[in-house]
């Protein structure tokens, strides 16, 4: 059955679903700088106020923790109020947060701005991903991947003008005008956002992924074993990926290749800068690619492939990090194999627990990102204790290999038992 035939059967016009998806992507592009543009502000802030980098970086930690751990609350409100109200209000908070940062003359005020930014970004991320999952029940992996790619690679569209404004007019003007512009775009896009009506989308009999016939309340979700398998795997892959990607700069410096010139595809850049640029591209591409693959090859099978690739990529990066060219290529592969968690886990969560509480259930699962971030400093402890990156990279690889195995021997059988017990919809039954 063609995509248009599916949409006609579901009752949604062809442009409606893709229009809603595009609106969600726009919203996530507008908040990408809150995380990925942060590094541009650290030195200018320190040069003006002399608070020290460590103290300034606390603001980023506050943002990540707030954006992550308040997701269940935001998801609960989205499930009840709808995406329009929550995203519009959150857009206003994003603008307010950067306006506060533009005038912050104390660490306390900077931290307040970070808290408000996280409180605003969380519901925007959750609402847009949840809306994509609802509008595309037969292509949940692709829809979640395309939407989350807006956050993963969205900063690539605005980071250059943001850096130019900081250079030309100061970080205060960049915070103020970019904050107001990003917040305004989010609020305008939010006015057009809406969740689908029950008659507009249906569980698809053409999907190769098992989809539950009923909706699980958050309390039921927390009592089910598939949720905790997914949570553990999310933490394992998130910790392993972050542990390596967060240490690229120190690794490059230790191998004395950070400033080595690398020429590829007609572009010449220092190895570290090239690796980071390749990482952003790889991270953005991986989400729709692996999401699309999971719609056809099954969620757990795709997890196994992606997590295994990540584990081997990390090992290869350790072995060949002394080569500038291989460092760039393998860093890109590590980012590529890591970013897919933000497509595969929301799609699997929606398939397993239904659409009614999609935002709350995934919000609870998404807190695994915060847990992973809290475990990342353990890599620095290992490095200090052993004096080399070997144990850090080995641990990151093991975590990915472990998650790959869990996908097949734990998550898949657990989901199968639950879905067989209460009924599921799929083109072909899941196999043990």
Residue, then its C-alpha position, 0 to 999 in steps of 0.5 A: x500500500x502506498x503512503x498516499x493510500x495509507x493516509x487516505x485510509x487514515x483520513x489525514x490529507x497528505x500535506x497535513x502530516x508532513x506539515x505538522x512534522x515540518x513545524x516540529x523540526x522548525x521548533x527543534x532547530x530553534x532550540x538547538x543553540x541552547x545546547x550546541x551553541x553554549x560553547x560560543x558564550x563561555x569565553x566571552x562571559x568569562x572575559x567580561x566577568x572573570x567568574x571562571x570557566x568551571x563556575x560558568x559551566x555550572x549553568x550548562x549542567x543546570x540547563x541539561x538537568x532541568x531539560x531532562x529531568x522535568x520531561x515527565x512533568x512536561x509530558x504529563x501537561x502535553x498529554x492533557x493540554x496538547x502541544x500548541x499551548x505547551x510549545x507556545x508557552x515554552x517558546x516564551x520561556x526560551x526567549x525570556x531565558x536568553x534575555x536574562x542571560x543578556x543582562x546577567x551580572x551575577x552567577x545567580x542570574x546566569x543560573x536562573x536563565x539556564x533553569x528557565x531555558x531548560x524548563x522551556x526546552x524540555x516540553x518543546x522537545x517532548x511535544x514535537x517528538x510525541x506529535x511526530x509519533x502520533x501523526x506517523x504510526x506506520x513510520x514512527x522511527x523515521x518521523x522521530x528521527x527527522x524531528x530529533x535531527x532538527x535538534x541534533x543538527x539544527x545548530x549548524x544552520x545558525x551557529x555561524x551567524x550566532x558566532x558572527x554576532x558575538x564577535x561583532x556586537x558582543x555576547x549580550x546582543x547575541x543572547x538578546x536578539x537570537x533569544x527573542x527571534x528563536x522564541x518568536x519563531x517557536x511561538x508562531x510555529x506552535x500556533x499551527x501545531x495540533x495532535x491528530x484526531x482519532x479518525x485521522x490516524x490509525x495503527x498501521x497494519x502495514x508496519x513491520x513493527x509490533x504496535x500495541x492495541x491499548x494505551x498504557x498509563x504511566x503507572x502501568x508503564x513503570x511496572x513493566x519490564x520492557x520500560x526498564x530494559x529500554x531505560x538501562x540500554x538508553x543509559x548504557x549507550x548514552x553514557x558510552x557515547x557521551x563519554x567518548x564524544x565529550x572527550x574528543x578535544x583532550x584525546x586529540x591533544x594527547x595524541x598531538x593531532x588537534x591542530x594537524x591539517x586534514x583535507x577531505x572533500x575539498x575542505x581543509x581544517x584542523x583535525x579536531x575542528x573537522x572531527x567536531x564538524x563531521x560529528x554534527x553531520x553524522x549525529x544529524x544523519x543517524x537519527x532519520x537513517x536508523x529510524x527509517x531502518x527500524x520501520x522496516x527491519x524491526x526496532x530491536x534488530x536495528x538497535x543491535x546493529x547500531x549499538x554494535x557499530x558504535x562499540x566497534x567504532x569506539x575501539x577503532x578510534x582508540x586504536x587509530x587516534x594517532x592518525x589525523x585522517x582516521x581520527x576525523x573519519x572514526x569520530x564521525x562514525x562514533x557520532x553517527x552510531x550514537x545519535x540514533x538513540x533519539x529516534x529508536x527509543x521514542x519509536x519503541x516506547x510508542x509502539x509498546x505503550x500506545x499513543x494516549x500517554x506518549x509524551x509522559x511515557x517517553x518523558x520518563x524514559x528520556x530522563x535516562x539521558x540525564x542519568x547518562x550525563x551524570x555518569x560521564x565524569x566517571x570517564x575522567x576518573x578512569x583517565x586520572x587513575x590509569x593515565x591513559x584513555x584505554x580503559x575509558x574507551x574500553x568501558x564505552x565499548x563494553x556498554x554499547x556491546x552490552x546494550x546491543x545484546x540486551x536488545x535481542x535477548x531481553x527487550x525483544x522477548x519482553x516486548x513480545x510476551x507483553x504484546x502477545x498477552x494483550x494483542x498487537x498489530x503488525x504485518x508479520x508476528x515478531x519472532x523470538 
